[in-house]
Amino acid sequence: MSRLIRMDQTGHTTLAEWTAEDSDAIDAAVAAFRAELEQGYYAVVSDGDGRASHVRELPVDASLVILRRPIAGG
């Protein structure tokens, strides 16, 4: 099962879960993903070895997609 989570003040919130066979769940996950991007979040997926890649489309084959706000600072 794949998961879409948002990092927030509680630690994280699961926004969607899906399997490759469940097109309705995938559609809901894509909609949730896009809604969060519109709110200013960005998404990353693990590349292994402590590395991650920024994604702009939901990679439905990823086991975990993490949404977070950009780091503020100057």
PDB file of N, H, CA, C and O in Angstrom:
ATOM      1  N   MET A   1       0.844  -1.182   0.000  1.00  0.00           N
ATOM      2  CA  MET A   1       0.000   0.000   0.000  1.00  0.00           C
ATOM      3  C   MET A   1       0.884   1.239   0.000  1.00  0.00           C
ATOM      4  O   MET A   1       1.830   1.336   0.781  1.00  0.00           O
ATOM      5  N   SER A   2       0.574   2.175  -0.870  1.00  0.00           N
ATOM      6  H   SER A   2      -0.195   2.096  -1.505  1.00  0.00           H
ATOM      7  CA  SER A   2       1.282   3.449  -0.956  1.00  0.00           C
ATOM      8  C   SER A   2       0.569   4.480  -0.094  1.00  0.00           C
ATOM      9  O   SER A   2      -0.638   4.396   0.135  1.00  0.00           O
ATOM     10  N   ARG A   3       1.351   5.467   0.385  1.00  0.00           N
ATOM     11  H   ARG A   3       2.331   5.535   0.199  1.00  0.00           H
ATOM     12  CA  ARG A   3       0.771   6.505   1.234  1.00  0.00           C
ATOM     13  C   ARG A   3       1.252   7.882   0.819  1.00  0.00           C
ATOM     14  O   ARG A   3       2.391   8.060   0.387  1.00  0.00           O
ATOM     15  N   LEU A   4       0.359   8.852   0.958  1.00  0.00           N
ATOM     16  H   LEU A   4      -0.566   8.707   1.309  1.00  0.00           H
ATOM     17  CA  LEU A   4       0.651  10.266   0.787  1.00  0.00           C
ATOM     18  C   LEU A   4       0.503  10.895   2.157  1.00  0.00           C
ATOM     19  O   LEU A   4      -0.578  10.864   2.746  1.00  0.00           O
ATOM     20  N   ILE A   5       1.603  11.475   2.675  1.00  0.00           N
ATOM     21  H   ILE A   5       2.480  11.501   2.196  1.00  0.00           H
ATOM     22  CA  ILE A   5       1.530  12.099   3.995  1.00  0.00           C
ATOM     23  C   ILE A   5       1.974  13.547   3.913  1.00  0.00           C
ATOM     24  O   ILE A   5       2.767  13.928   3.052  1.00  0.00           O
ATOM     25  N   ARG A   6       1.438  14.351   4.837  1.00  0.00           N
ATOM     26  H   ARG A   6       0.793  14.042   5.536  1.00  0.00           H
ATOM     27  CA  ARG A   6       1.811  15.757   4.962  1.00  0.00           C
ATOM     28  C   ARG A   6       2.497  15.943   6.307  1.00  0.00           C
ATOM     29  O   ARG A   6       1.928  15.614   7.347  1.00  0.00           O
ATOM     30  N   MET A   7       3.712  16.466   6.291  1.00  0.00           N
ATOM     31  H   MET A   7       4.175  16.734   5.446  1.00  0.00           H
ATOM     32  CA  MET A   7       4.413  16.790   7.535  1.00  0.00           C
ATOM     33  C   MET A   7       3.765  18.053   8.106  1.00  0.00           C
ATOM     34  O   MET A   7       3.591  19.050   7.405  1.00  0.00           O
ATOM     35  N   ASP A   8       3.413  17.989   9.391  1.00  0.00           N
ATOM     36  H   ASP A   8       3.555  17.179   9.960  1.00  0.00           H
ATOM     37  CA  ASP A   8       2.751  19.129  10.020  1.00  0.00           C
ATOM     38  C   ASP A   8       3.086  19.161  11.504  1.00  0.00           C
ATOM     39  O   ASP A   8       3.940  18.405  11.969  1.00  0.00           O
ATOM     40  N   GLN A   9       2.416  20.035  12.245  1.00  0.00           N
ATOM     41  H   GLN A   9       1.723  20.649  11.867  1.00  0.00           H
ATOM     42  CA  GLN A   9       2.723  20.231  13.660  1.00  0.00           C
ATOM     43  C   GLN A   9       2.450  18.997  14.517  1.00  0.00           C
ATOM     44  O   GLN A   9       2.928  18.922  15.648  1.00  0.00           O
ATOM     45  N   THR A  10       1.697  18.037  14.006  1.00  0.00           N
ATOM     46  H   THR A  10       1.308  18.098  13.087  1.00  0.00           H
ATOM     47  CA  THR A  10       1.435  16.806  14.772  1.00  0.00           C
ATOM     48  C   THR A  10       2.463  15.731  14.456  1.00  0.00           C
ATOM     49  O   THR A  10       2.424  14.654  15.051  1.00  0.00           O
ATOM     50  N   GLY A  11       3.363  15.992  13.553  1.00  0.00           N
ATOM     51  H   GLY A  11       3.395  16.867  13.069  1.00  0.00           H
ATOM     52  CA  GLY A  11       4.319  15.001  13.072  1.00  0.00           C
ATOM     53  C   GLY A  11       4.023  14.734  11.615  1.00  0.00           C
ATOM     54  O   GLY A  11       4.773  15.153  10.733  1.00  0.00           O
ATOM     55  N   HIS A  12       2.924  14.033  11.358  1.00  0.00           N
ATOM     56  H   HIS A  12       2.314  13.693  12.074  1.00  0.00           H
ATOM     57  CA  HIS A  12       2.456  13.867   9.985  1.00  0.00           C
ATOM     58  C   HIS A  12       0.999  13.446   9.976  1.00  0.00           C
ATOM     59  O   HIS A  12       0.484  12.885  10.943  1.00  0.00           O
ATOM     60  N   THR A  13       0.352  13.732   8.856  1.00  0.00           N
ATOM     61  H   THR A  13       0.771  14.188   8.070  1.00  0.00           H
ATOM     62  CA  THR A  13      -1.047  13.367   8.642  1.00  0.00           C
ATOM     63  C   THR A  13      -1.132  12.572   7.349  1.00  0.00           C
ATOM     64  O   THR A  13      -0.630  13.017   6.317  1.00  0.00           O
ATOM     65  N   THR A  14      -1.754  11.412   7.389  1.00  0.00           N
ATOM     66  H   THR A  14      -2.162  11.050   8.227  1.00  0.00           H
ATOM     67  CA  THR A  14      -1.950  10.625   6.182  1.00  0.00           C
ATOM     68  C   THR A  14      -3.115  11.215   5.405  1.00  0.00           C
ATOM     69  O   THR A  14      -4.224  11.331   5.926  1.00  0.00           O
ATOM     70  N   LEU A  15      -2.858  11.589   4.153  1.00  0.00           N
ATOM     71  H   LEU A  15      -1.956  11.495   3.729  1.00  0.00           H
ATOM     72  CA  LEU A  15      -3.885  12.200   3.309  1.00  0.00           C
ATOM     73  C   LEU A  15      -4.532  11.195   2.367  1.00  0.00           C
ATOM     74  O   LEU A  15      -5.699  11.347   2.006  1.00  0.00           O
ATOM     75  N   ALA A  16      -3.781  10.166   1.965  1.00  0.00           N
ATOM     76  H   ALA A  16      -2.833  10.043   2.258  1.00  0.00           H
ATOM     77  CA  ALA A  16      -4.325   9.176   1.030  1.00  0.00           C
ATOM     78  C   ALA A  16      -3.512   7.892   1.103  1.00  0.00           C
ATOM     79  O   ALA A  16      -2.323   7.900   1.420  1.00  0.00           O
ATOM     80  N   GLU A  17      -4.181   6.807   0.804  1.00  0.00           N
ATOM     81  H   GLU A  17      -5.147   6.801   0.547  1.00  0.00           H
ATOM     82  CA  GLU A  17      -3.539   5.502   0.662  1.00  0.00           C
ATOM     83  C   GLU A  17      -4.123   4.844  -0.578  1.00  0.00           C
ATOM     84  O   GLU A  17      -5.307   5.016  -0.871  1.00  0.00           O
ATOM     85  N   TRP A  18      -3.306   4.090  -1.312  1.00  0.00           N
ATOM     86  H   TRP A  18      -2.345   3.951  -1.075  1.00  0.00           H
ATOM     87  CA  TRP A  18      -3.785   3.462  -2.537  1.00  0.00           C
ATOM     88  C   TRP A  18      -2.949   2.235  -2.873  1.00  0.00           C
ATOM     89  O   TRP A  18      -1.845   2.047  -2.362  1.00  0.00           O
ATOM     90  N   THR A  19      -3.505   1.417  -3.737  1.00  0.00           N
ATOM     91  H   THR A  19      -4.402   1.570  -4.152  1.00  0.00           H
ATOM     92  CA  THR A  19      -2.783   0.310  -4.353  1.00  0.00           C
ATOM     93  C   THR A  19      -2.898   0.476  -5.861  1.00  0.00           C
ATOM     94  O   THR A  19      -3.777   1.186  -6.349  1.00  0.00           O
ATOM     95  N   ALA A  20      -2.021  -0.171  -6.583  1.00  0.00           N
ATOM     96  H   ALA A  20      -1.307  -0.748  -6.186  1.00  0.00           H
ATOM     97  CA  ALA A  20      -2.011  -0.051  -8.045  1.00  0.00           C
ATOM     98  C   ALA A  20      -3.317  -0.531  -8.665  1.00  0.00           C
ATOM     99  O   ALA A  20      -3.678  -0.093  -9.758  1.00  0.00           O
ATOM    100  N   GLU A  21      -4.025  -1.419  -7.989  1.00  0.00           N
ATOM    101  H   GLU A  21      -3.732  -1.774  -7.101  1.00  0.00           H
ATOM    102  CA  GLU A  21      -5.261  -1.983  -8.527  1.00  0.00           C
ATOM    103  C   GLU A  21      -6.493  -1.126  -8.249  1.00  0.00           C
ATOM    104  O   GLU A  21      -7.557  -1.390  -8.810  1.00  0.00           O
ATOM    105  N   ASP A  22      -6.379  -0.119  -7.406  1.00  0.00           N
ATOM    106  H   ASP A  22      -5.515   0.095  -6.950  1.00  0.00           H
ATOM    107  CA  ASP A  22      -7.540   0.664  -6.967  1.00  0.00           C
ATOM    108  C   ASP A  22      -7.529   2.045  -7.631  1.00  0.00           C
ATOM    109  O   ASP A  22      -6.986   3.003  -7.081  1.00  0.00           O
ATOM    110  N   SER A  23      -8.132   2.134  -8.812  1.00  0.00           N
ATOM    111  H   SER A  23      -8.573   1.356  -9.259  1.00  0.00           H
ATOM    112  CA  SER A  23      -8.095   3.393  -9.566  1.00  0.00           C
ATOM    113  C   SER A  23      -8.837   4.523  -8.853  1.00  0.00           C
ATOM    114  O   SER A  23      -8.444   5.683  -8.979  1.00  0.00           O
ATOM    115  N   ASP A  24      -9.899   4.213  -8.109  1.00  0.00           N
ATOM    116  H   ASP A  24     -10.218   3.271  -8.007  1.00  0.00           H
ATOM    117  CA  ASP A  24     -10.607   5.260  -7.368  1.00  0.00           C
ATOM    118  C   ASP A  24      -9.714   5.860  -6.287  1.00  0.00           C
ATOM    119  O   ASP A  24      -9.703   7.075  -6.092  1.00  0.00           O
ATOM    120  N   ALA A  25      -8.974   5.018  -5.590  1.00  0.00           N
ATOM    121  H   ALA A  25      -8.984   4.031  -5.748  1.00  0.00           H
ATOM    122  CA  ALA A  25      -8.062   5.499  -4.549  1.00  0.00           C
ATOM    123  C   ALA A  25      -6.923   6.298  -5.169  1.00  0.00           C
ATOM    124  O   ALA A  25      -6.483   7.290  -4.588  1.00  0.00           O
ATOM    125  N   ILE A  26      -6.438   5.883  -6.336  1.00  0.00           N
ATOM    126  H   ILE A  26      -6.795   5.077  -6.808  1.00  0.00           H
ATOM    127  CA  ILE A  26      -5.387   6.636  -7.026  1.00  0.00           C
ATOM    128  C   ILE A  26      -5.909   8.008  -7.421  1.00  0.00           C
ATOM    129  O   ILE A  26      -5.221   9.012  -7.234  1.00  0.00           O
ATOM    130  N   ASP A  27      -7.121   8.060  -7.965  1.00  0.00           N
ATOM    131  H   ASP A  27      -7.680   7.245  -8.117  1.00  0.00           H
ATOM    132  CA  ASP A  27      -7.709   9.348  -8.345  1.00  0.00           C
ATOM    133  C   ASP A  27      -7.844  10.265  -7.135  1.00  0.00           C
ATOM    134  O   ASP A  27      -7.571  11.461  -7.236  1.00  0.00           O
ATOM    135  N   ALA A  28      -8.261   9.723  -5.996  1.00  0.00           N
ATOM    136  H   ALA A  28      -8.483   8.752  -5.914  1.00  0.00           H
ATOM    137  CA  ALA A  28      -8.391  10.520  -4.776  1.00  0.00           C
ATOM    138  C   ALA A  28      -7.021  10.999  -4.299  1.00  0.00           C
ATOM    139  O   ALA A  28      -6.889  12.132  -3.837  1.00  0.00           O
ATOM    140  N   ALA A  29      -6.011  10.153  -4.407  1.00  0.00           N
ATOM    141  H   ALA A  29      -6.118   9.233  -4.782  1.00  0.00           H
ATOM    142  CA  ALA A  29      -4.656  10.531  -3.997  1.00  0.00           C
ATOM    143  C   ALA A  29      -4.112  11.638  -4.896  1.00  0.00           C
ATOM    144  O   ALA A  29      -3.493  12.582  -4.406  1.00  0.00           O
ATOM    145  N   VAL A  30      -4.332  11.534  -6.188  1.00  0.00           N
ATOM    146  H   VAL A  30      -4.835  10.767  -6.587  1.00  0.00           H
ATOM    147  CA  VAL A  30      -3.886  12.572  -7.128  1.00  0.00           C
ATOM    148  C   VAL A  30      -4.569  13.901  -6.802  1.00  0.00           C
ATOM    149  O   VAL A  30      -3.922  14.948  -6.806  1.00  0.00           O
ATOM    150  N   ALA A  31      -5.855  13.863  -6.524  1.00  0.00           N
ATOM    151  H   ALA A  31      -6.381  13.013  -6.521  1.00  0.00           H
ATOM    152  CA  ALA A  31      -6.583  15.091  -6.177  1.00  0.00           C
ATOM    153  C   ALA A  31      -6.046  15.698  -4.882  1.00  0.00           C
ATOM    154  O   ALA A  31      -5.868  16.914  -4.798  1.00  0.00           O
ATOM    155  N   ALA A  32      -5.788  14.868  -3.876  1.00  0.00           N
ATOM    156  H   ALA A  32      -5.933  13.881  -3.944  1.00  0.00           H
ATOM    157  CA  ALA A  32      -5.239  15.363  -2.609  1.00  0.00           C
ATOM    158  C   ALA A  32      -3.843  15.945  -2.827  1.00  0.00           C
ATOM    159  O   ALA A  32      -3.510  16.994  -2.275  1.00  0.00           O
ATOM    160  N   PHE A  33      -3.039  15.268  -3.622  1.00  0.00           N
ATOM    161  H   PHE A  33      -3.309  14.416  -4.071  1.00  0.00           H
ATOM    162  CA  PHE A  33      -1.687  15.729  -3.934  1.00  0.00           C
ATOM    163  C   PHE A  33      -1.730  17.114  -4.581  1.00  0.00           C
ATOM    164  O   PHE A  33      -1.016  18.022  -4.156  1.00  0.00           O
ATOM    165  N   ARG A  34      -2.547  17.271  -5.583  1.00  0.00           N
ATOM    166  H   ARG A  34      -3.127  16.533  -5.928  1.00  0.00           H
ATOM    167  CA  ARG A  34      -2.648  18.560  -6.289  1.00  0.00           C
ATOM    168  C   ARG A  34      -3.156  19.668  -5.381  1.00  0.00           C
ATOM    169  O   ARG A  34      -2.674  20.798  -5.447  1.00  0.00           O
ATOM    170  N   ALA A  35      -4.127  19.351  -4.534  1.00  0.00           N
ATOM    171  H   ALA A  35      -4.519  18.433  -4.480  1.00  0.00           H
ATOM    172  CA  ALA A  35      -4.670  20.353  -3.604  1.00  0.00           C
ATOM    173  C   ALA A  35      -3.592  20.858  -2.651  1.00  0.00           C
ATOM    174  O   ALA A  35      -3.533  22.051  -2.351  1.00  0.00           O
ATOM    175  N   GLU A  36      -2.744  19.958  -2.178  1.00  0.00           N
ATOM    176  H   GLU A  36      -2.792  18.989  -2.422  1.00  0.00           H
ATOM    177  CA  GLU A  36      -1.674  20.362  -1.263  1.00  0.00           C
ATOM    178  C   GLU A  36      -0.621  21.207  -1.987  1.00  0.00           C
ATOM    179  O   GLU A  36      -0.110  22.173  -1.421  1.00  0.00           O
ATOM    180  N   LEU A  37      -0.299  20.853  -3.222  1.00  0.00           N
ATOM    181  H   LEU A  37      -0.715  20.069  -3.682  1.00  0.00           H
ATOM    182  CA  LEU A  37       0.651  21.669  -3.983  1.00  0.00           C
ATOM    183  C   LEU A  37       0.107  23.083  -4.173  1.00  0.00           C
ATOM    184  O   LEU A  37       0.859  24.055  -4.101  1.00  0.00           O
ATOM    185  N   GLU A  38      -1.194  23.198  -4.416  1.00  0.00           N
ATOM    186  H   GLU A  38      -1.805  22.408  -4.474  1.00  0.00           H
ATOM    187  CA  GLU A  38      -1.817  24.514  -4.573  1.00  0.00           C
ATOM    188  C   GLU A  38      -1.763  25.330  -3.290  1.00  0.00           C
ATOM    189  O   GLU A  38      -1.827  26.559  -3.333  1.00  0.00           O
ATOM    190  N   GLN A  39      -1.646  24.656  -2.146  1.00  0.00           N
ATOM    191  H   GLN A  39      -1.594  23.658  -2.111  1.00  0.00           H
ATOM    192  CA  GLN A  39      -1.570  25.343  -0.854  1.00  0.00           C
ATOM    193  C   GLN A  39      -0.133  25.697  -0.474  1.00  0.00           C
ATOM    194  O   GLN A  39       0.112  26.219   0.614  1.00  0.00           O
ATOM    195  N   GLY A  40       0.823  25.413  -1.375  1.00  0.00           N
ATOM    196  H   GLY A  40       0.624  24.989  -2.258  1.00  0.00           H
ATOM    197  CA  GLY A  40       2.205  25.789  -1.123  1.00  0.00           C
ATOM    198  C   GLY A  40       3.108  24.666  -0.645  1.00  0.00           C
ATOM    199  O   GLY A  40       4.287  24.903  -0.381  1.00  0.00           O
ATOM    200  N   TYR A  41       2.598  23.468  -0.527  1.00  0.00           N
ATOM    201  H   TYR A  41       1.640  23.276  -0.742  1.00  0.00           H
ATOM    202  CA  TYR A  41       3.431  22.341  -0.129  1.00  0.00           C
ATOM    203  C   TYR A  41       4.240  21.859  -1.327  1.00  0.00           C
ATOM    204  O   TYR A  41       3.870  22.104  -2.475  1.00  0.00           O
ATOM    205  N   TYR A  42       5.338  21.178  -1.053  1.00  0.00           N
ATOM    206  H   TYR A  42       5.638  20.980  -0.120  1.00  0.00           H
ATOM    207  CA  TYR A  42       6.052  20.493  -2.121  1.00  0.00           C
ATOM    208  C   TYR A  42       6.229  19.045  -1.707  1.00  0.00           C
ATOM    209  O   TYR A  42       6.126  18.713  -0.526  1.00  0.00           O
ATOM    210  N   ALA A  43       6.494  18.186  -2.673  1.00  0.00           N
ATOM    211  H   ALA A  43       6.578  18.455  -3.633  1.00  0.00           H
ATOM    212  CA  ALA A  43       6.506  16.745  -2.432  1.00  0.00           C
ATOM    213  C   ALA A  43       7.866  16.149  -2.752  1.00  0.00           C
ATOM    214  O   ALA A  43       8.553  16.577  -3.680  1.00  0.00           O
ATOM    215  N   VAL A  44       8.239  15.150  -1.959  1.00  0.00           N
ATOM    216  H   VAL A  44       7.681  14.803  -1.205  1.00  0.00           H
ATOM    217  CA  VAL A  44       9.474  14.416  -2.179  1.00  0.00           C
ATOM    218  C   VAL A  44       9.219  12.920  -2.040  1.00  0.00           C
ATOM    219  O   VAL A  44       8.303  12.481  -1.345  1.00  0.00           O
ATOM    220  N   VAL A  45      10.062  12.156  -2.727  1.00  0.00           N
ATOM    221  H   VAL A  45      10.806  12.512  -3.292  1.00  0.00           H
ATOM    222  CA  VAL A  45      10.072  10.696  -2.580  1.00  0.00           C
ATOM    223  C   VAL A  45      11.518  10.286  -2.318  1.00  0.00           C
ATOM    224  O   VAL A  45      12.453  10.933  -2.790  1.00  0.00           O
ATOM    225  N   SER A  46      11.688   9.219  -1.570  1.00  0.00           N
ATOM    226  H   SER A  46      10.929   8.694  -1.186  1.00  0.00           H
ATOM    227  CA  SER A  46      13.013   8.733  -1.215  1.00  0.00           C
ATOM    228  C   SER A  46      13.710   8.101  -2.415  1.00  0.00           C
ATOM    229  O   SER A  46      13.108   7.364  -3.196  1.00  0.00           O
ATOM    230  N   ASP A  47      15.004   8.415  -2.537  1.00  0.00           N
ATOM    231  H   ASP A  47      15.493   9.014  -1.903  1.00  0.00           H
ATOM    232  CA  ASP A  47      15.857   7.773  -3.532  1.00  0.00           C
ATOM    233  C   ASP A  47      16.764   6.742  -2.866  1.00  0.00           C
ATOM    234  O   ASP A  47      17.627   6.152  -3.516  1.00  0.00           O
ATOM    235  N   GLY A  48      16.565   6.530  -1.570  1.00  0.00           N
ATOM    236  H   GLY A  48      15.864   7.009  -1.042  1.00  0.00           H
ATOM    237  CA  GLY A  48      17.429   5.626  -0.812  1.00  0.00           C
ATOM    238  C   GLY A  48      18.679   6.334  -0.335  1.00  0.00           C
ATOM    239  O   GLY A  48      18.992   7.433  -0.793  1.00  0.00           O
ATOM    240  N   ASP A  49      19.389   5.712   0.578  1.00  0.00           N
ATOM    241  H   ASP A  49      19.135   4.819   0.950  1.00  0.00           H
ATOM    242  CA  ASP A  49      20.651   6.244   1.103  1.00  0.00           C
ATOM    243  C   ASP A  49      20.535   7.681   1.597  1.00  0.00           C
ATOM    244  O   ASP A  49      21.469   8.464   1.424  1.00  0.00           O
ATOM    245  N   GLY A  50      19.409   8.044   2.210  1.00  0.00           N
ATOM    246  H   GLY A  50      18.650   7.408   2.351  1.00  0.00           H
ATOM    247  CA  GLY A  50      19.237   9.381   2.767  1.00  0.00           C
ATOM    248  C   GLY A  50      19.028  10.478   1.743  1.00  0.00           C
ATOM    249  O   GLY A  50      19.181  11.656   2.068  1.00  0.00           O
ATOM    250  N   ARG A  51      18.685  10.125   0.525  1.00  0.00           N
ATOM    251  H   ARG A  51      18.560   9.168   0.262  1.00  0.00           H
ATOM    252  CA  ARG A  51      18.470  11.104  -0.535  1.00  0.00           C
ATOM    253  C   ARG A  51      17.001  11.090  -0.947  1.00  0.00           C
ATOM    254  O   ARG A  51      16.316  10.076  -0.821  1.00  0.00           O
ATOM    255  N   ALA A  52      16.531  12.238  -1.442  1.00  0.00           N
ATOM    256  H   ALA A  52      17.087  13.062  -1.545  1.00  0.00           H
ATOM    257  CA  ALA A  52      15.139  12.343  -1.891  1.00  0.00           C
ATOM    258  C   ALA A  52      15.074  13.220  -3.136  1.00  0.00           C
ATOM    259  O   ALA A  52      15.950  14.049  -3.382  1.00  0.00           O
ATOM    260  N   SER A  53      14.021  13.015  -3.910  1.00  0.00           N
ATOM    261  H   SER A  53      13.310  12.341  -3.710  1.00  0.00           H
ATOM    262  CA  SER A  53      13.792  13.814  -5.113  1.00  0.00           C
ATOM    263  C   SER A  53      12.478  14.564  -5.005  1.00  0.00           C
ATOM    264  O   SER A  53      11.480  14.035  -4.515  1.00  0.00           O
ATOM    265  N   HIS A  54      12.494  15.796  -5.467  1.00  0.00           N
ATOM    266  H   HIS A  54      13.305  16.226  -5.865  1.00  0.00           H
ATOM    267  CA  HIS A  54      11.294  16.627  -5.534  1.00  0.00           C
ATOM    268  C   HIS A  54      10.447  16.126  -6.704  1.00  0.00           C
ATOM    269  O   HIS A  54      10.970  15.886  -7.792  1.00  0.00           O
ATOM    270  N   VAL A  55       9.139  15.969  -6.484  1.00  0.00           N
ATOM    271  H   VAL A  55       8.714  16.164  -5.600  1.00  0.00           H
ATOM    272  CA  VAL A  55       8.236  15.525  -7.549  1.00  0.00           C
ATOM    273  C   VAL A  55       7.086  16.519  -7.692  1.00  0.00           C
ATOM    274  O   VAL A  55       6.654  17.133  -6.716  1.00  0.00           O
ATOM    275  N   ARG A  56       6.598  16.666  -8.920  1.00  0.00           N
ATOM    276  H   ARG A  56       6.949  16.168  -9.713  1.00  0.00           H
ATOM    277  CA  ARG A  56       5.488  17.589  -9.188  1.00  0.00           C
ATOM    278  C   ARG A  56       4.234  16.864  -9.631  1.00  0.00           C
ATOM    279  O   ARG A  56       3.164  17.464  -9.729  1.00  0.00           O
ATOM    280  N   GLU A  57       4.362  15.582  -9.896  1.00  0.00           N
ATOM    281  H   GLU A  57       5.232  15.094  -9.816  1.00  0.00           H
ATOM    282  CA  GLU A  57       3.227  14.707 -10.206  1.00  0.00           C
ATOM    283  C   GLU A  57       3.293  13.546  -9.234  1.00  0.00           C
ATOM    284  O   GLU A  57       4.384  13.111  -8.866  1.00  0.00           O
ATOM    285  N   LEU A  58       2.152  13.039  -8.814  1.00  0.00           N
ATOM    286  H   LEU A  58       1.265  13.392  -9.114  1.00  0.00           H
ATOM    287  CA  LEU A  58       2.139  11.937  -7.860  1.00  0.00           C
ATOM    288  C   LEU A  58       2.701  10.675  -8.512  1.00  0.00           C
ATOM    289  O   LEU A  58       2.126  10.181  -9.481  1.00  0.00           O
ATOM    290  N   PRO A  59       3.814  10.145  -8.000  1.00  0.00           N
ATOM    291  CA  PRO A  59       4.343   8.888  -8.522  1.00  0.00           C
ATOM    292  C   PRO A  59       3.573   7.720  -7.888  1.00  0.00           C
ATOM    293  O   PRO A  59       3.881   7.303  -6.771  1.00  0.00           O
ATOM    294  N   VAL A  60       2.588   7.205  -8.596  1.00  0.00           N
ATOM    295  H   VAL A  60       2.338   7.543  -9.503  1.00  0.00           H
ATOM    296  CA  VAL A  60       1.689   6.210  -8.000  1.00  0.00           C
ATOM    297  C   VAL A  60       2.395   4.909  -7.657  1.00  0.00           C
ATOM    298  O   VAL A  60       1.844   4.096  -6.915  1.00  0.00           O
ATOM    299  N   ASP A  61       3.605   4.687  -8.177  1.00  0.00           N
ATOM    300  H   ASP A  61       4.053   5.347  -8.779  1.00  0.00           H
ATOM    301  CA  ASP A  61       4.345   3.476  -7.844  1.00  0.00           C
ATOM    302  C   ASP A  61       5.230   3.636  -6.613  1.00  0.00           C
ATOM    303  O   ASP A  61       5.831   2.662  -6.158  1.00  0.00           O
ATOM    304  N   ALA A  62       5.321   4.851  -6.065  1.00  0.00           N
ATOM    305  H   ALA A  62       4.832   5.642  -6.434  1.00  0.00           H
ATOM    306  CA  ALA A  62       6.128   5.090  -4.861  1.00  0.00           C
ATOM    307  C   ALA A  62       5.395   4.565  -3.632  1.00  0.00           C
ATOM    308  O   ALA A  62       4.169   4.647  -3.553  1.00  0.00           O
ATOM    309  N   SER A  63       6.138   4.031  -2.685  1.00  0.00           N
ATOM    310  H   SER A  63       7.133   3.964  -2.749  1.00  0.00           H
ATOM    311  CA  SER A  63       5.499   3.531  -1.465  1.00  0.00           C
ATOM    312  C   SER A  63       5.141   4.659  -0.502  1.00  0.00           C
ATOM    313  O   SER A  63       4.186   4.543   0.266  1.00  0.00           O
ATOM    314  N   LEU A  64       5.910   5.756  -0.540  1.00  0.00           N
ATOM    315  H   LEU A  64       6.685   5.851  -1.164  1.00  0.00           H
ATOM    316  CA  LEU A  64       5.655   6.881   0.353  1.00  0.00           C
ATOM    317  C   LEU A  64       5.985   8.181  -0.356  1.00  0.00           C
ATOM    318  O   LEU A  64       7.067   8.344  -0.920  1.00  0.00           O
ATOM    319  N   VAL A  65       5.030   9.107  -0.318  1.00  0.00           N
ATOM    320  H   VAL A  65       4.150   8.975   0.140  1.00  0.00           H
ATOM    321  CA  VAL A  65       5.220  10.459  -0.866  1.00  0.00           C
ATOM    322  C   VAL A  65       4.987  11.415   0.294  1.00  0.00           C
ATOM    323  O   VAL A  65       3.958  11.363   0.967  1.00  0.00           O
ATOM    324  N   ILE A  66       5.967  12.294   0.514  1.00  0.00           N
ATOM    325  H   ILE A  66       6.803  12.336  -0.033  1.00  0.00           H
ATOM    326  CA  ILE A  66       5.920  13.211   1.657  1.00  0.00           C
ATOM    327  C   ILE A  66       5.726  14.631   1.159  1.00  0.00           C
ATOM    328  O   ILE A  66       6.449  15.106   0.283  1.00  0.00           O
ATOM    329  N   LEU A  67       4.727  15.305   1.740  1.00  0.00           N
ATOM    330  H   LEU A  67       4.140  14.919   2.452  1.00  0.00           H
ATOM    331  CA  LEU A  67       4.476  16.712   1.460  1.00  0.00           C
ATOM    332  C   LEU A  67       4.962  17.544   2.643  1.00  0.00           C
ATOM    333  O   LEU A  67       4.784  17.159   3.799  1.00  0.00           O
ATOM    334  N   ARG A  68       5.565  18.664   2.349  1.00  0.00           N
ATOM    335  H   ARG A  68       5.710  18.976   1.410  1.00  0.00           H
ATOM    336  CA  ARG A  68       6.004  19.570   3.426  1.00  0.00           C
ATOM    337  C   ARG A  68       6.061  20.980   2.900  1.00  0.00           C
ATOM    338  O   ARG A  68       6.086  21.203   1.690  1.00  0.00           O
ATOM    339  N   ARG A  69       6.083  21.926   3.803  1.00  0.00           N
ATOM    340  H   ARG A  69       6.063  21.745   4.787  1.00  0.00           H
ATOM    341  CA  ARG A  69       6.231  23.337   3.455  1.00  0.00           C
ATOM    342  C   ARG A  69       7.700  23.628   3.189  1.00  0.00           C
ATOM    343  O   ARG A  69       8.576  22.974   3.755  1.00  0.00           O
ATOM    344  N   PRO A  70       7.976  24.610   2.327  1.00  0.00           N
ATOM    345  CA  PRO A  70       9.373  25.015   2.129  1.00  0.00           C
ATOM    346  C   PRO A  70       9.958  25.532   3.442  1.00  0.00           C
ATOM    347  O   PRO A  70       9.236  26.072   4.280  1.00  0.00           O
ATOM    348  N   ILE A  71      11.233  25.368   3.611  1.00  0.00           N
ATOM    349  H   ILE A  71      11.820  24.930   2.931  1.00  0.00           H
ATOM    350  CA  ILE A  71      11.904  25.863   4.807  1.00  0.00           C
ATOM    351  C   ILE A  71      12.054  27.373   4.689  1.00  0.00           C
ATOM    352  O   ILE A  71      12.567  27.878   3.690  1.00  0.00           O
ATOM    353  N   ALA A  72      11.603  28.091   5.716  1.00  0.00           N
ATOM    354  H   ALA A  72      11.186  27.681   6.527  1.00  0.00           H
ATOM    355  CA  ALA A  72      11.695  29.555   5.711  1.00  0.00           C
ATOM    356  C   ALA A  72      13.073  29.987   6.182  1.00  0.00           C
ATOM    357  O   ALA A  72      13.749  29.261   6.909  1.00  0.00           O
ATOM    358  N   GLY A  73      13.466  31.132   5.776  1.00  0.00           N
ATOM    359  H   GLY A  73      12.916  31.722   5.185  1.00  0.00           H
ATOM    360  CA  GLY A  73      14.743  31.653   6.237  1.00  0.00           C
ATOM    361  C   GLY A  73      15.336  32.593   5.210  1.00  0.00           C
ATOM    362  O   GLY A  73      14.767  32.825   4.143  1.00  0.00           O
ATOM    363  N   GLY A  74      16.467  33.115   5.550  1.00  0.00           N
ATOM    364  H   GLY A  74      16.929  32.926   6.417  1.00  0.00           H
ATOM    365  CA  GLY A  74      17.056  34.086   4.642  1.00  0.00           C
ATOM    366  C   GLY A  74      18.487  33.919   4.430  1.00  0.00           C
ATOM    367  O   GLY A  74      19.094  34.684   3.681  1.00  0.00           O
TER     368      GLY A  74
END
